[in-house]
Amino acid sequence: MSENKNAVEMHGCIVCARIYTILAIYTPDGGLVDCTVTSPGGHCVPDEHQPLVACDTHTSDEIEAAYKRWQSRNGREPDNEQEDE
């Protein structure tokens, strides 16, 4: 039986690109289990596929807008958004 893998990685804030060090935990097949920011001043932004980070100083509106931009650049549809027709 394979065990989860811990990885120390560097990621930029999705709003301003400030660099943070994170500890990410991956399943044996590469799925993200959880992550935590180990540098001061940042926190993880929830995403099922990869670790994302934002500065603690950004507002939730700034983070949400940056997350939506990130999703659109990566060809992902926002999970909680439905079009009004």
Backbone as numpy.savetxt, mean C-alpha at the origin, in Angstrom:
# Nx Ny Nz CAx CAy CAz Cx Cy Cz
5.54 -28.33 4.29 4.71 -27.15 4.29 5.59 -25.90 4.29
5.31 -24.98 3.38 6.08 -23.75 3.29 5.57 -22.71 4.28
6.46 -21.86 4.69 6.11 -20.81 5.64 6.04 -19.46 4.95
5.35 -18.52 5.58 5.31 -17.16 5.07 6.71 -16.58 5.07
6.94 -15.62 4.17 8.25 -14.99 4.06 8.17 -13.54 4.48
9.12 -13.12 5.31 9.24 -11.73 5.73 10.22 -11.03 4.81
9.90 -9.80 4.42 10.80 -9.04 3.56 10.84 -7.59 4.03
12.05 -7.04 4.15 12.23 -5.63 4.44 12.36 -4.93 3.09
11.47 -3.95 2.85 11.42 -3.28 1.56 11.36 -1.77 1.76
11.69 -1.04 0.70 11.57 0.42 0.71 10.46 0.79 -0.27
9.53 1.64 0.19 8.43 2.10 -0.64 8.26 3.60 -0.45
7.82 4.27 -1.52 7.55 5.69 -1.45 6.11 5.96 -1.09
5.88 7.06 -0.40 4.53 7.50 -0.07 3.74 7.66 -1.37
2.49 7.18 -1.39 1.70 7.27 -2.62 1.25 8.70 -2.91
1.41 9.61 -1.94 1.04 11.01 -2.15 2.24 11.83 -2.60
3.35 11.74 -1.84 4.49 12.63 -2.10 5.81 11.92 -2.41
5.83 10.61 -2.36 7.00 9.78 -2.70 8.10 9.76 -1.64
7.87 10.28 -0.44 8.86 10.17 0.63 9.10 8.68 0.89
10.34 8.30 1.08 10.72 6.89 1.21 10.58 6.40 2.65
9.98 5.21 2.78 9.82 4.54 4.07 10.30 3.09 3.95
10.79 2.57 5.07 11.14 1.16 5.16 9.96 0.43 5.76
9.62 -0.71 5.15 8.50 -1.50 5.66 8.92 -2.94 5.86
8.18 -3.64 6.69 8.31 -5.07 6.84 7.04 -5.67 6.25
7.19 -6.46 5.21 6.05 -7.09 4.54 6.10 -8.59 4.75
4.94 -9.19 4.90 4.83 -10.65 5.06 4.07 -11.19 3.86
4.70 -12.15 3.17 4.12 -12.74 1.97 3.87 -14.23 2.17
2.82 -14.74 1.53 2.56 -16.18 1.52 3.59 -16.83 0.62
3.73 -18.16 0.69 4.70 -18.84 -0.18 4.46 -18.59 -1.68
3.19 -18.35 -2.07 2.91 -18.10 -3.48 2.98 -16.61 -3.85
3.43 -15.75 -2.93 3.66 -14.34 -3.23 2.54 -13.40 -2.85
1.47 -13.87 -2.24 0.37 -13.00 -1.82 0.75 -12.21 -0.57
0.29 -10.98 -0.50 0.57 -10.13 0.66 -0.32 -10.52 1.83
0.29 -10.78 2.98 -0.45 -11.10 4.20 -0.68 -9.82 5.00
0.40 -9.07 5.25 0.32 -7.85 6.05 1.61 -7.07 5.88
1.57 -5.81 6.27 2.80 -5.01 6.27 2.72 -3.99 7.39
3.89 -3.52 7.79 3.99 -2.47 8.79 5.16 -1.56 8.42
4.99 -0.28 8.65 6.05 0.69 8.37 6.99 0.70 9.56
8.28 0.54 9.30 9.27 0.52 10.38 9.99 1.86 10.51
9.80 2.77 9.55 10.34 4.12 9.64 9.33 5.01 10.34
9.80 6.02 11.07 8.84 6.92 11.72 8.12 7.81 10.72
6.84 8.11 11.01 6.10 9.08 10.23 5.23 8.55 9.12
5.12 7.24 8.99 4.30 6.69 7.91 3.44 5.54 8.38
2.49 5.15 7.52 1.63 4.00 7.82 1.26 3.30 6.51
0.86 2.04 6.63 0.47 1.27 5.46 -0.92 1.68 5.00
-1.11 1.67 3.69 -2.42 1.90 3.08 -2.94 0.54 2.66
-4.13 0.16 3.09 -4.64 -1.18 2.79 -4.77 -1.45 1.28
-4.17 -2.54 0.84 -4.29 -3.04 -0.52 -4.04 -4.53 -0.46
-4.82 -5.30 -1.20 -4.71 -6.76 -1.14 -3.49 -7.31 -1.85
-2.93 -6.55 -2.80 -1.92 -7.10 -3.68 -0.49 -6.72 -3.38
-0.27 -5.53 -2.87 1.09 -5.11 -2.57 1.09 -4.06 -1.47
2.23 -3.91 -0.78 2.30 -2.92 0.28 2.32 -1.50 -0.29
1.53 -0.62 0.29 1.51 0.79 -0.06 1.68 1.60 1.21
2.31 2.77 1.10 2.63 3.58 2.27 2.18 5.02 2.04
1.79 5.68 3.12 1.48 7.12 3.10 2.03 7.76 4.36
2.39 9.03 4.25 2.87 9.79 5.41 1.70 10.01 6.36
2.01 10.06 7.65 1.00 10.34 8.67 0.45 11.77 8.54
1.19 12.67 7.89 0.78 14.07 7.79 -0.27 14.33 6.70
-0.46 13.38 5.79 -1.44 13.57 4.72 -2.86 13.31 5.23
-3.81 14.05 4.70 -5.21 13.85 5.09 -5.75 12.59 4.42
-6.84 12.08 4.94 -7.45 10.89 4.35 -7.93 11.18 2.93
-8.36 12.41 2.64 -8.77 12.78 1.28 -7.59 12.74 0.31
-6.42 13.24 0.75 -5.23 13.20 -0.10 -4.82 11.76 -0.39
-4.87 10.92 0.64 -4.48 9.51 0.48 -5.46 8.78 -0.43
-6.75 9.03 -0.25 -7.77 8.40 -1.09 -7.60 8.79 -2.56
-7.35 10.07 -2.82 -7.15 10.54 -4.20 -5.89 9.90 -4.80
-4.82 9.83 -4.02 -3.58 9.22 -4.52 -3.77 7.72 -4.76
-4.54 7.06 -3.91 -4.81 5.63 -4.08 -5.61 5.38 -5.36
-6.59 6.22 -5.63 -7.37 6.08 -6.87 -6.49 6.31 -8.10
-5.59 7.30 -8.04 -4.64 7.51 -9.15 -3.75 6.29 -9.33
-3.28 5.74 -8.23 -2.42 4.56 -8.29 -3.17 3.40 -8.93
-4.43 3.19 -8.54 -5.23 2.10 -9.12 -5.42 2.30 -10.61
-5.70 3.52 -11.04 -5.94 3.76 -12.47 -4.66 3.58 -13.28
-3.51 3.95 -12.73 -2.23 3.74 -13.43 -1.89 2.27 -13.56
-2.36 1.47 -12.61 -2.05 0.04 -12.62 -3.16 -0.80 -13.21
-4.13 -0.17 -13.84 -5.21 -0.89 -14.52 -6.17 -1.59 -13.59
-6.32 -1.09 -12.39 -7.24 -1.70 -11.42 -8.43 -0.79 -11.22
-9.60 -1.38 -11.16 -10.81 -0.63 -10.87 -10.93 -0.46 -9.36
-11.33 0.72 -8.90 -11.57 0.89 -7.46 -12.64 -0.08 -6.98
-12.40 -0.74 -5.87 -13.31 -1.77 -5.35 -14.64 -1.21 -4.89
-14.64 0.00 -4.34 -15.84 0.52 -3.71 -16.54 1.59 -4.55
-16.18 1.72 -5.81 -16.75 2.77 -6.63 -17.67 2.19 -7.69
-18.88 2.72 -7.79 -19.82 2.29 -8.79 -20.23 3.50 -9.61
-20.39 3.30 -10.92 -20.76 4.40 -11.79 -22.25 4.66 -11.72
-22.63 5.93 -11.74 -24.04 6.31 -11.80 -24.39 6.57 -13.25
-25.42 5.87 -13.74 -25.82 6.07 -15.13 -27.25 6.50 -15.22
